Amino acid sequence: MSMIKTAGVCKTFYGSGGRGPLEVLKDVSLTVEQKEVVCIIGPSGAGKSTYLRALNRLETIDEGKIFIEDKLLFDCRHGVNSVKMHHDERAKALLEVGMVFQRFNLFPHKTALENVMLAPIHVRKLSVEEARERSRQILERVGLGDKFDVFPAQLSGGQQQRVAIARALAMEPHIMLFDEPTSALDPELVGEVLTVMKQLAGQGMTMLVVTHEIGFAREVADQVVFMFEGTILETGTPEVMFNNPSNDRTRQFLQSVL
């Protein structure tokens, strides 16, 4: 079963102050299978983050289809979705997609445990006790079993990002999206976040990861996707993409980052 599938996805931003339209996604088609780890690489401005945000409706799309777990949620033409589905049914399907952002966005006045508990209580409707137990287990899973009662300001950037990962996992998603989760971290803190992500991959979590961490992509990815100027220029296994890419743009990008 494909967990994520897009066909012909397009998105244009319309600038203010006389600036013309900017096509950020151009006919993007991609399939992520169950338990697969797909890493998206490419230069800044390639449309990588916009694509991820479109998958869970943080951005609307103008054209194209989006399937989650083989269910068609969006079939858009000129920005209008033709899929007739009750709002609650679509929202339930989108709950299966967890997302971790560049910035941690934790509530500063709540402890690590309280940050993780919030969504299971208010969205999944778990009892406080159920949410607390689940959240404690997940924080332990990401190596923060001694930080339950610590506030975000007392945590390092890497620890805060691991709380953010735990917060997404507490919703028990079937798919995890990561939008450059290490880009805001000091270099010495990157490893602890990547270790958690590698563990998730090893446990069979379906993951779509926008990243500049080429070593992680080389080691963990089943499929690597190169995006440039809103399009997917090349897709392949890490071995092929990093050792023998076929596209000149891919080669130029990899030469600049390796």
Secondary structure, 3 states (H helix, E strand, C coil): CEEEEEEEEEEEEECCCCCCEEEEEEEEEEEEECCCEEEEECCCCCCHHHHHHHHCCCCCCCEEEEEECCEEEEEEECCEECCCCCHHHHHHHHCCEEEECCCCCCCCCCCHHHHHHHHHHHCCCCCHHHHHHHHHHHHHHCCCCCCCCCCHHHCCHHHHHHHHHHHHHCCCCCEEEEECCCCCCCHHHHHHHHHHHHHHHHCCCEEEEECCCHHHHHHHCCEEEEEECCEEEEEECHHHHHHCCCCHHHHHHHHHHC
